[in-house]
Amino acid sequence: MYDFNESDLVASLDVLADLCNRESIPYDAIEYMIGEITYGGRVTEEMDFRTLRCSLKMFLNKDINFKSDYK
């Protein structure tokens, strides 16, 4: 069990708000800042870290902007 808290969520939402208000959304930067810094810094097991990164890749990619049926 990892000690994620509300401040992690708030920091992630701030990153999203800042980086998504640009002409071109930097998905790699969002993934790095949320996955590596905000949440990834608390994850200690390698497989948990890989799971975190894979989950982020499913939700943070260019397809979410262009496909109305993206799931």
C-alpha positions in Angstrom: 0.0 0.0 0.0 1.4 3.4 -1.0 0.8 6.6 0.8 -0.9 8.6 -1.9 -2.9 11.6 -0.6 -5.0 14.4 -1.8 -2.0 16.7 -2.4 -0.8 14.2 -5.0 -4.1 14.5 -6.8 -4.1 18.3 -6.5 -0.5 18.5 -7.9 -1.5 16.2 -10.8 -4.6 18.3 -11.6 -2.4 21.5 -11.6 0.0 19.9 -14.0 -2.8 18.9 -16.3 -4.4 22.3 -16.1 -1.1 24.0 -16.9 0.1 21.7 -19.7 -3.3 21.2 -21.4 -3.8 24.9 -22.0 -1.2 24.9 -24.7 -1.4 24.8 -28.5 0.1 21.3 -28.5 -0.4 19.1 -25.5 3.0 17.6 -24.3 1.8 14.1 -23.4 5.3 12.9 -22.6 5.8 15.8 -20.2 2.5 15.1 -18.5 3.2 11.4 -18.1 6.7 12.2 -16.7 5.5 14.8 -14.2 2.6 12.7 -12.9 4.0 9.2 -13.3 7.6 9.8 -12.4 7.5 12.7 -10.0 4.1 13.0 -8.3 3.1 9.4 -7.9 6.2 7.5 -9.1 8.3 8.9 -6.3 6.3 7.0 -3.8 6.2 3.7 -5.6 9.0 1.3 -4.5 8.3 -1.9 -6.3 9.4 -2.2 -9.9 6.3 -4.0 -11.2 4.0 -1.5 -9.4 5.9 1.3 -11.1 5.5 -0.4 -14.5 1.8 -0.8 -13.8 1.5 2.9 -13.0 3.3 3.9 -16.2 1.2 1.6 -18.4 -2.0 2.9 -16.8 -1.0 6.5 -17.5 -0.1 5.6 -21.1 -3.7 4.4 -21.6 -5.2 7.6 -20.3 -2.7 10.2 -21.4 -2.3 10.0 -25.2 -3.4 12.0 -28.2 -6.3 9.6 -29.0 -8.3 11.0 -26.0 -8.6 14.3 -27.9 -9.7 13.0 -31.2 -11.8 9.9 -30.6 -15.2 10.5 -29.1 -15.6 6.8 -28.4 -12.1 6.5 -26.7 -12.3 4.0 -23.8 
